[in-house]
Amino acid sequence: MALTKEQVAKAKDWFRSKEVMATCPACRGKETDLGEVLVMLFPKGAGEAPGVGVPMLAVRCNQCGYFRLFDAAMMGLA
């Protein structure tokens, strides 16, 4: 699902409150885009029950394309 303006603001506030590094861990780029909230399915043995979906917020580096995933439910977005 695409993020609303309110969700983008909430995500940015959450990142600030948790002091999440703004720089990309791969290339140290400083410009990122917030993606959509995706549901990730975990296979058997991955620490979650089979078929359990976890909503994740994707953050993409504009310089190298590296993606970071954050638990959208923990952030209050899902």
Secondary structure, 3 states (H helix, E strand, C coil): CCCCHHHHHHHHHHHHHCCCCCCCCCCCCCCEEEEEEEEEECCCCCCCCCCCEEEEEEEEECCCCCEEEEECCCCCCC
